[in-house]
Each structure stands twice: as C-alpha cells, then as structure tokens.
Amino acid sequence: MLKIPVLVSDITHLTDARYFAAFGVDFLSFPIEAQAFNAISCENLKEISEWIEGPKILASLTGVDIEEA
C-alpha cells in the first residue's frame, strides 16, 4: 500500500484511528501528557487500541524533560 513508513500523531478519537488504520499507516500516536490540551487518558488509549488492527500504537509525551521523568 504505502511505500514509506507513515506516522499519524495526535489521534484523540476512535473514528480518526480507524480511518488511518484502514488507510494503511504504520504508526498511530496518541497524546497522553496531562498538560496537553488534547490529551487522552491511558484508559481511553487502551480502549481505542483494542479496536485497531494494523498500525503500531504509540503514546506521545511532548515537553517532558527525559532526565526528570
């Protein structure tokens, strides 16, 4: 299908995740950082990921200092 690996980030709804999974993307990234305006809960991420087949599921943390984490 797609010739290069594709990452779609900031997914917050099941509808979007299913659309991109059907399109054949390789990775779906979900914002889970509490301070992010569009963050989803880890429970919501788990529920959405159970409905998705194909892409690898990633959680994104922006603005986190790796040394403090």
N, C-alpha and C positions, 0 to 999 in steps of 0.2 A: 504494500500500500504506500506508505510514506518512505522516502528514500533516506532521510536523515532522522536521527532521534529528535523527538519533539516533547517539550515540557510546557504544560499549561499551568500557570500559577494563580494563586488567589481564588481558588474554587471555594464557594461557600454554600452551594445548593446542589441537591441530588440531580436536578434536571440538567444543570451545566455539566456535572461529572459524567452523566450517562451520555450526553451529546458528544463530548470529546472522546469518551471511551469508544463509542460507535464509529467515530471518525478515524480511530486507529492511532491516537497519540501514545507515546511510550510512558510518560510520567504525568501524574496529576499531583499538584502541590496545594495543600490546604493551610491557611494561616491559623496558627493555634496560640500565638502570643497574646496574653490577656490585654496588653495595652493597644493592640492593633484595632482599628475601628471596625474592621470586617472579620475579626477572629471568630472561629467556631470552637465549640468545646471538644474535648477529646472524645466524649461520648458521642457527639454528633458526627465526628470524623469516623468513628468506628461503625456507626450505623450506615453512613453513606458508603464506606468502603465495602460493606457486605453486599451492596447492590451492584458493585462494579466488577467487571471482568476485563482483563487485558492489561491496562496500564499499571505500572508500579505506583504505589501510593507514598507520597512524601508529606512531611509536616514542615512548614517553614516558620522560622523564627527570625524576624528582622530586628535589627537594633540591639541584639543581645551580645554583651561582651563575653566572649568564649572563656576568658580567664575567670570571670565572676560566676559563670554558670556551673 
